[in-house]
Amino acid sequence: MDIGSIASLASSLKTAGDITKAMIDLRDTQAVQAKVIDLNREIMSAQNSALAAYADQATLLEKIRSLESRVADLEAWEREKDRYKLKDFGCSTFAYALKPGMENGEPFHRICANCYQQRRKSILQSHGHYSGREKVTCDGCKAETYLGCEQPWRDRPTSDYDPF
């Protein structure tokens, strides 16, 4: 809240009180009318100061709501990101894999390392294995990559890919 607005409000109200006291002492009608005009001016000034203070308060309340929302989003992301661990799938290919025991009813999956750095969870979609590498795409950032190292035909695994 703007301290200047509050001080202006207090000053205007004090002046209005002083003018009212002076009006009681006056006997002359013209002087009373002049004091009424001064009093109205001070009342309007006090109202303007009160409105400015109210506007400042509304702005601060909106900022508080926005910051509270942002803190809640960051806290939610912190909880979510703790469920994943950066995994090297070989040949400098990385993705974040769901930690064992952190499934919360979800099947095993991996998320995009790029999206993770942007505080987004984007599940990598598998498109099969090619030359021993798994082709994956990210619907979030549209990245397409291969996880793992290329293997000669004779060394390729015959079973499903083991993420851990």
Secondary structure, DSSP 8 states (H G I E B T S, - for coil): --HHHHHHHHHHHHHHHHHHHHHHH---HHHHHHHHHHHHHHHHHHHHHHHHHHHHHHHHHHHHHHHHHHHHHHHHHHHHHTTEEEEE-STT-EEEEE-TT--TT----EE-HHHHHTT---BEEEEEEETTEEEEEETTT--EEEES----GGG--SS-----
